[in-house]
Amino acid sequence: MNLSQEVEECGYFEGYTLQRFVIITCFSAVSVFGVLANALLVAVFWRTLPVSVYLACLASMDLLLCLTYLLLFGVDAGIVYLKDKVFSL
C-alpha cells in the first residue's frame, strides 16, 4: 500500500448535533426511570412468583430493553458530545 493512498474508514461517524443530543438525553432520562420502575416491579412480582411468572418476565425484559437503550444511545451520546465540547474549550 502506498502512503499516498488514503485509507478508507469503515463506519465514519460525524458526531452529534445539539438537537440530537438533547433528544437522546431526554429519552435516556425516561429510560433511567424505566429501569428503576421495572426493577421495583421485578422485586414485587418475585415474591409471588408462581402466580405472576408472566408479569415478572415482562418487567425483567422491559428492564433489559431500557438498560440496552441507555447503554447503546445515552452513554455513547454523552461521551461523544461532551468530549467534543469539553476538549474544544
N, CA, C and O atoms as a GROMACS GRO file, in nm:
protein
  356
    1MET      N    1   0.085  -0.117   0.000
    1MET     CA    2   0.000   0.000   0.000
    1MET      C    3   0.089   0.123   0.000
    1MET      O    4   0.187   0.130   0.074
    2ASN      N    5   0.056   0.220  -0.082
    2ASN     CA    6   0.128   0.345  -0.092
    2ASN      C    7   0.089   0.440   0.019
    2ASN      O    8  -0.023   0.435   0.069
    3LEU      N    9   0.181   0.526   0.057
    3LEU     CA   10   0.148   0.628   0.156
    3LEU      C   11   0.056   0.735   0.098
    3LEU      O   12  -0.014   0.804   0.171
    4SER      N   13   0.058   0.747  -0.035
    4SER     CA   14  -0.026   0.848  -0.098
    4SER      C   15  -0.173   0.806  -0.105
    4SER      O   16  -0.261   0.889  -0.124
    5GLN      N   17  -0.198   0.677  -0.090
    5GLN     CA   18  -0.336   0.629  -0.092
    5GLN      C   19  -0.402   0.656   0.043
    5GLN      O   20  -0.343   0.634   0.148
    6GLU      N   21  -0.524   0.704   0.037
    6GLU     CA   22  -0.597   0.728   0.161
    6GLU      C   23  -0.661   0.599   0.209
    6GLU      O   24  -0.713   0.520   0.130
    7VAL      N   25  -0.656   0.580   0.338
    7VAL     CA   26  -0.719   0.464   0.396
    7VAL      C   27  -0.864   0.499   0.425
    7VAL      O   28  -0.893   0.597   0.493
    8GLU      N   29  -0.954   0.419   0.372
    8GLU     CA   30  -1.096   0.445   0.392
    8GLU      C   31  -1.139   0.394   0.528
    8GLU      O   32  -1.115   0.278   0.563
    9GLU      N   33  -1.202   0.481   0.604
    9GLU     CA   34  -1.251   0.442   0.736
    9GLU      C   35  -1.385   0.372   0.721
    9GLU      O   36  -1.472   0.414   0.645
   10CYS      N   37  -1.399   0.266   0.794
   10CYS     CA   38  -1.525   0.194   0.793
   10CYS      C   39  -1.616   0.251   0.901
   10CYS      O   40  -1.577   0.257   1.017
   11GLY      N   41  -1.734   0.292   0.864
   11GLY     CA   42  -1.829   0.342   0.961
   11GLY      C   43  -1.794   0.479   1.015
   11GLY      O   44  -1.797   0.500   1.136
   12TYR      N   45  -1.761   0.572   0.929
   12TYR     CA   46  -1.727   0.708   0.974
   12TYR      C   47  -1.846   0.768   1.046
   12TYR      O   48  -1.960   0.757   1.001
   13PHE      N   49  -1.819   0.832   1.158
   13PHE     CA   50  -1.925   0.890   1.241
   13PHE      C   51  -1.902   1.039   1.254
   13PHE      O   52  -1.794   1.083   1.293
   14GLU      N   53  -2.004   1.118   1.220
   14GLU     CA   54  -1.987   1.262   1.218
   14GLU      C   55  -2.011   1.331   1.351
   14GLU      O   56  -1.982   1.450   1.364
   15GLY      N   57  -2.063   1.263   1.448
   15GLY     CA   58  -2.086   1.323   1.579
   15GLY      C   59  -2.233   1.351   1.603
   15GLY      O   60  -2.319   1.306   1.528
   16TYR      N   61  -2.261   1.426   1.709
   16TYR     CA   62  -2.398   1.457   1.748
   16TYR      C   63  -2.421   1.607   1.741
   16TYR      O   64  -2.336   1.686   1.783
   17THR      N   65  -2.536   1.645   1.689
   17THR     CA   66  -2.577   1.786   1.694
   17THR      C   67  -2.638   1.811   1.831
   17THR      O   68  -2.668   1.718   1.905
   18LEU      N   69  -2.657   1.938   1.864
   18LEU     CA   70  -2.718   1.973   1.992
   18LEU      C   71  -2.860   1.919   2.002
   18LEU      O   72  -2.901   1.868   2.106
   19GLN      N   73  -2.936   1.928   1.893
   19GLN     CA   74  -3.074   1.880   1.893
   19GLN      C   75  -3.079   1.730   1.919
   19GLN      O   76  -3.159   1.683   2.000
   20ARG      N   77  -2.996   1.655   1.850
   20ARG     CA   78  -2.995   1.509   1.869
   20ARG      C   79  -2.949   1.473   2.010
   20ARG      O   80  -3.002   1.380   2.070
   21PHE      N   81  -2.851   1.545   2.062
   21PHE     CA   82  -2.803   1.519   2.197
   21PHE      C   83  -2.912   1.544   2.300
   21PHE      O   84  -2.927   1.466   2.394
   22VAL      N   85  -2.989   1.652   2.284
   22VAL     CA   86  -3.097   1.684   2.378
   22VAL      C   87  -3.206   1.578   2.372
   22VAL      O   88  -3.258   1.536   2.476
   23ILE      N   89  -3.242   1.534   2.253
   23ILE     CA   90  -3.346   1.431   2.238
   23ILE      C   91  -3.300   1.301   2.302
   23ILE      O   92  -3.377   1.238   2.375
   24ILE      N   93  -3.178   1.259   2.276
   24ILE     CA   94  -3.127   1.134   2.334
   24ILE      C   95  -3.116   1.146   2.485
   24ILE      O   96  -3.142   1.049   2.556
   25THR      N   97  -3.078   1.263   2.535
   25THR     CA   98  -3.070   1.283   2.680
   25THR      C   99  -3.207   1.274   2.745
   25THR      O  100  -3.221   1.216   2.853
   26CYS      N  101  -3.308   1.332   2.682
   26CYS     CA  102  -3.445   1.323   2.737
   26CYS      C  103  -3.494   1.179   2.740
   26CYS      O  104  -3.550   1.135   2.840
   27PHE      N  105  -3.473   1.107   2.632
   27PHE     CA  106  -3.516   0.968   2.629
   27PHE      C  107  -3.432   0.880   2.721
   27PHE      O  108  -3.479   0.778   2.770
   28SER      N  109  -3.309   0.920   2.746
   28SER     CA  110  -3.227   0.846   2.842
   28SER      C  111  -3.279   0.865   2.984
   28SER      O  112  -3.273   0.772   3.065
   29ALA      N  113  -3.331   0.983   3.013
   29ALA     CA  114  -3.393   1.006   3.145
   29ALA      C  115  -3.517   0.919   3.160
   29ALA      O  116  -3.541   0.863   3.268
   30VAL      N  117  -3.596   0.906   3.054
   30VAL     CA  118  -3.712   0.816   3.057
   30VAL      C  119  -3.666   0.672   3.075
   30VAL      O  120  -3.730   0.595   3.146
   31SER      N  121  -3.556   0.637   3.011
   31SER     CA  122  -3.503   0.502   3.022
   31SER      C  123  -3.453   0.472   3.163
   31SER      O  124  -3.470   0.361   3.212
   32VAL      N  125  -3.391   0.570   3.229
   32VAL     CA  126  -3.347   0.551   3.368
   32VAL      C  127  -3.468   0.528   3.458
   32VAL      O  128  -3.466   0.441   3.544
   33PHE      N  129  -3.574   0.607   3.436
   33PHE     CA  130  -3.698   0.586   3.512
   33PHE      C  131  -3.754   0.447   3.485
   33PHE      O  132  -3.803   0.381   3.576
   34GLY      N  133  -3.749   0.402   3.360
   34GLY     CA  134  -3.797   0.269   3.324
   34GLY      C  135  -3.718   0.159   3.392
   34GLY      O  136  -3.775   0.059   3.436
   35VAL      N  137  -3.587   0.176   3.400
   35VAL     CA  138  -3.503   0.076   3.468
   35VAL      C  139  -3.540   0.068   3.615
   35VAL      O  140  -3.554  -0.041   3.670
   36LEU      N  141  -3.554   0.183   3.680
   36LEU     CA  142  -3.587   0.184   3.823
   36LEU      C  143  -3.727   0.128   3.849
   36LEU      O  144  -3.745   0.048   3.941
   37ALA      N  145  -3.824   0.169   3.769
   37ALA     CA  146  -3.961   0.121   3.789
   37ALA      C  147  -3.973  -0.028   3.762
   37ALA      O  148  -4.043  -0.099   3.835
   38ASN      N  149  -3.907  -0.076   3.658
   38ASN     CA  150  -3.914  -0.219   3.628
   38ASN      C  151  -3.837  -0.302   3.730
   38ASN      O  152  -3.875  -0.416   3.757
   39ALA      N  153  -3.731  -0.248   3.786
   39ALA     CA  154  -3.660  -0.319   3.893
   39ALA      C  155  -3.751  -0.333   4.015
   39ALA      O  156  -3.752  -0.437   4.080
   40LEU      N  157  -3.826  -0.228   4.044
   40LEU     CA  158  -3.923  -0.236   4.153
   40LEU      C  159  -4.032  -0.338   4.123
   40LEU      O  160  -4.071  -0.415   4.211
   41LEU      N  161  -4.081  -0.340   4.000
   41LEU     CA  162  -4.183  -0.438   3.962
   41LEU      C  163  -4.131  -0.581   3.970
   41LEU      O  164  -4.202  -0.670   4.016
   42VAL      N  165  -4.008  -0.603   3.926
   42VAL     CA  166  -3.950  -0.737   3.936
   42VAL      C  167  -3.940  -0.780   4.081
   42VAL      O  168  -3.968  -0.895   4.114
   43ALA      N  169  -3.901  -0.689   4.169
   43ALA     CA  170  -3.892  -0.722   4.312
   43ALA      C  171  -4.029  -0.754   4.370
   43ALA      O  172  -4.042  -0.845   4.452
   44VAL      N  173  -4.132  -0.682   4.327
   44VAL     CA  174  -4.267  -0.708   4.377
   44VAL      C  175  -4.320  -0.840   4.324
   44VAL      O  176  -4.375  -0.920   4.400
   45PHE      N  177  -4.302  -0.865   4.195
   45PHE     CA  178  -4.354  -0.988   4.136
   45PHE      C  179  -4.274  -1.111   4.176
   45PHE      O  180  -4.325  -1.222   4.167
   46TRP      N  181  -4.150  -1.092   4.218
   46TRP     CA  182  -4.066  -1.206   4.257
   46TRP      C  183  -4.120  -1.274   4.382
   46TRP      O  184  -4.103  -1.395   4.401
   47ARG      N  185  -4.186  -1.196   4.468
   47ARG     CA  186  -4.240  -1.253   4.592
   47ARG      C  187  -4.355  -1.348   4.564
   47ARG      O  188  -4.371  -1.449   4.634
   48THR      N  189  -4.435  -1.318   4.465
   48THR     CA  190  -4.548  -1.404   4.429
   48THR      C  191  -4.522  -1.471   4.295
   48THR      O  192  -4.606  -1.469   4.206
   49LEU      N  193  -4.405  -1.530   4.282
   49LEU     CA  194  -4.359  -1.580   4.153
   49LEU      C  195  -4.450  -1.686   4.090
   49LEU      O  196  -4.476  -1.675   3.970
   50PRO      N  197  -4.499  -1.786   4.161
   50PRO     CA  198  -4.581  -1.886   4.091
   50PRO      C  199  -4.704  -1.827   4.021
   50PRO      O  200  -4.744  -1.875   3.915
   51VAL      N  201  -4.762  -1.724   4.079
   51VAL     CA  202  -4.881  -1.666   4.019
   51VAL      C  203  -4.848  -1.562   3.912
   51VAL      O  204  -4.926  -1.541   3.820
   52SER      N  205  -4.735  -1.499   3.924
   52SER     CA  206  -4.704  -1.386   3.835
   52SER      C  207  -4.575  -1.406   3.757
   52SER      O  208  -4.493  -1.315   3.748
   53VAL      N  209  -4.556  -1.524   3.702
   53VAL     CA  210  -4.436  -1.551   3.623
   53VAL      C  211  -4.434  -1.464   3.498
   53VAL      O  212  -4.330  -1.407   3.463
   54TYR      N  213  -4.548  -1.454   3.432
   54TYR     CA  214  -4.555  -1.373   3.310
   54TYR      C  215  -4.522  -1.227   3.338
   54TYR      O  216  -4.446  -1.165   3.264
   55LEU      N  217  -4.579  -1.171   3.443
   55LEU     CA  218  -4.555  -1.030   3.475
   55LEU      C  219  -4.410  -1.006   3.516
   55LEU      O  220  -4.353  -0.903   3.482
   56ALA      N  221  -4.352  -1.100   3.590
   56ALA     CA  222  -4.211  -1.086   3.629
   56ALA      C  223  -4.120  -1.092   3.507
   56ALA      O  224  -4.024  -1.015   3.497
   57CYS      N  225  -4.150  -1.182   3.414
   57CYS     CA  226  -4.069  -1.190   3.291
   57CYS      C  227  -4.088  -1.066   3.205
   57CYS      O  228  -3.992  -1.016   3.145
   58LEU      N  229  -4.210  -1.016   3.197
   58LEU     CA  230  -4.237  -0.895   3.120
   58LEU      C  231  -4.163  -0.775   3.177
   58LEU      O  232  -4.104  -0.696   3.102
   59ALA      N  233  -4.165  -0.761   3.308
   59ALA     CA  234  -4.094  -0.650   3.372
   59ALA      C  235  -3.943  -0.664   3.356
   59ALA      O  236  -3.873  -0.564   3.335
   60SER      N  237  -3.892  -0.785   3.365
   60SER     CA  238  -3.747  -0.803   3.351
   60SER      C  239  -3.701  -0.779   3.208
   60SER      O  240  -3.593  -0.723   3.186
   61MET      N  241  -3.780  -0.820   3.109
   61MET     CA  242  -3.743  -0.794   2.970
   61MET      C  243  -3.751  -0.645   2.938
   61MET      O  244  -3.668  -0.593   2.863
   62ASP      N  245  -3.850  -0.576   2.993
   62ASP     CA  246  -3.859  -0.431   2.973
   62ASP      C  247  -3.743  -0.360   3.042
   62ASP      O  248  -3.691  -0.261   2.990
   63LEU      N  249  -3.703  -0.408   3.158
   63LEU     CA  250  -3.586  -0.353   3.228
   63LEU      C  251  -3.462  -0.367   3.142
   63LEU      O  252  -3.383  -0.273   3.130
   64LEU      N  253  -3.444  -0.484   3.082
   64LEU     CA  254  -3.327  -0.506   2.996
   64LEU      C  255  -3.333  -0.421   2.870
   64LEU      O  256  -3.230  -0.374   2.821
   65LEU      N  257  -3.453  -0.400   2.816
   65LEU     CA  258  -3.468  -0.316   2.698
   65LEU      C  259  -3.432  -0.170   2.729
   65LEU      O  260  -3.363  -0.105   2.651
   66CYS      N  261  -3.480  -0.120   2.842
   66CYS     CA  262  -3.446   0.017   2.883
   66CYS      C  263  -3.297   0.031   2.911
   66CYS      O  264  -3.236   0.131   2.875
   67LEU      N  265  -3.239  -0.069   2.974
   67LEU     CA  266  -3.096  -0.067   3.003
   67LEU      C  267  -3.013  -0.071   2.875
   67LEU      O  268  -2.910  -0.004   2.865
   68THR      N  269  -3.058  -0.150   2.778
   68THR     CA  270  -2.988  -0.157   2.649
   68THR      C  271  -2.992  -0.022   2.578
   68THR      O  272  -2.890   0.022   2.524
   69TYR      N  273  -3.108   0.043   2.577
   69TYR     CA  274  -3.117   0.176   2.515
   69TYR      C  275  -3.023   0.273   2.584
   69TYR      O  276  -2.952   0.350   2.520
   70LEU      N  277  -3.024   0.268   2.716
   70LEU     CA  278  -2.941   0.360   2.793
   70LEU      C  279  -2.793   0.340   2.762
   70LEU      O  280  -2.720   0.438   2.746
   71LEU      N  281  -2.750   0.216   2.753
   71LEU     CA  282  -2.609   0.189   2.728
   71LEU      C  283  -2.569   0.214   2.583
   71LEU      O  284  -2.459   0.262   2.556
   72LEU      N  285  -2.658   0.181   2.489
   72LEU     CA  286  -2.622   0.198   2.348
   72LEU      C  287  -2.630   0.343   2.300
   72LEU      O  288  -2.545   0.388   2.225
   73PHE      N  289  -2.732   0.415   2.344
   73PHE     CA  290  -2.752   0.550   2.294
   73PHE      C  291  -2.711   0.658   2.394
   73PHE      O  292  -2.637   0.750   2.360
   74GLY      N  293  -2.759   0.647   2.517
   74GLY     CA  294  -2.735   0.752   2.616
   74GLY      C  295  -2.589   0.770   2.651
   74GLY      O  296  -2.538   0.882   2.652
   75VAL      N  297  -2.523   0.661   2.681
   75VAL     CA  298  -2.381   0.669   2.720
   75VAL      C  299  -2.296   0.713   2.601
   75VAL      O  300  -2.207   0.796   2.616
   76ASP      N  301  -2.325   0.658   2.483
   76ASP     CA  302  -2.248   0.695   2.364
   76ASP      C  303  -2.266   0.843   2.330
   76ASP      O  304  -2.168   0.912   2.300
   77ALA      N  305  -2.389   0.891   2.334
   77ALA     CA  306  -2.414   1.032   2.302
   77ALA      C  307  -2.347   1.123   2.404
   77ALA      O  308  -2.290   1.226   2.368
   78GLY      N  309  -2.353   1.086   2.531
   78GLY     CA  310  -2.289   1.166   2.634
   78GLY      C  311  -2.139   1.172   2.618
   78GLY      O  312  -2.079   1.279   2.629
   79ILE      N  313  -2.078   1.059   2.591
   79ILE     CA  314  -1.932   1.055   2.577
   79ILE      C  315  -1.888   1.133   2.453
   79ILE      O  316  -1.796   1.214   2.461
   80VAL      N  317  -1.951   1.108   2.340
   80VAL     CA  318  -1.908   1.172   2.215
   80VAL      C  319  -1.936   1.322   2.217
   80VAL      O  320  -1.848   1.401   2.185
   81TYR      N  321  -2.058   1.361   2.255
   81TYR     CA  322  -2.093   1.503   2.251
   81TYR      C  323  -2.017   1.583   2.356
   81TYR      O  324  -1.964   1.690   2.326
   82LEU      N  325  -2.012   1.532   2.477
   82LEU     CA  326  -1.944   1.607   2.583
   82LEU      C  327  -1.793   1.609   2.565
   82LEU      O  328  -1.727   1.706   2.603
   83LYS      N  329  -1.737   1.504   2.506
   83LYS     CA  330  -1.594   1.503   2.478
   83LYS      C  331  -1.560   1.611   2.376
   83LYS      O  332  -1.459   1.681   2.390
   84ASP      N  333  -1.644   1.625   2.274
   84ASP     CA  334  -1.620   1.728   2.173
   84ASP      C  335  -1.632   1.867   2.233
   84ASP      O  336  -1.556   1.957   2.197
   85LYS      N  337  -1.727   1.887   2.324
   85LYS     CA  338  -1.750   2.019   2.382
   85LYS      C  339  -1.647   2.054   2.488
   85LYS      O  340  -1.605   2.169   2.498
   86VAL      N  341  -1.605   1.957   2.568
   86VAL     CA  342  -1.510   1.984   2.677
   86VAL      C  343  -1.370   2.007   2.622
   86VAL      O  344  -1.301   2.099   2.666
   87PHE      N  345  -1.327   1.925   2.527
   87PHE     CA  346  -1.191   1.937   2.477
   87PHE      C  347  -1.176   2.047   2.373
   87PHE      O  348  -1.064   2.081   2.335
   88SER      N  349  -1.286   2.104   2.325
   88SER     CA  350  -1.275   2.212   2.228
   88SER      C  351  -1.264   2.349   2.296
   88SER      O  352  -1.243   2.450   2.228
   89LEU      N  353  -1.278   2.353   2.428
   89LEU     CA  354  -1.268   2.480   2.501
   89LEU      C  355  -1.128   2.526   2.508
   89LEU      O  356  -1.101   2.632   2.565
   0.00000   0.00000   0.00000
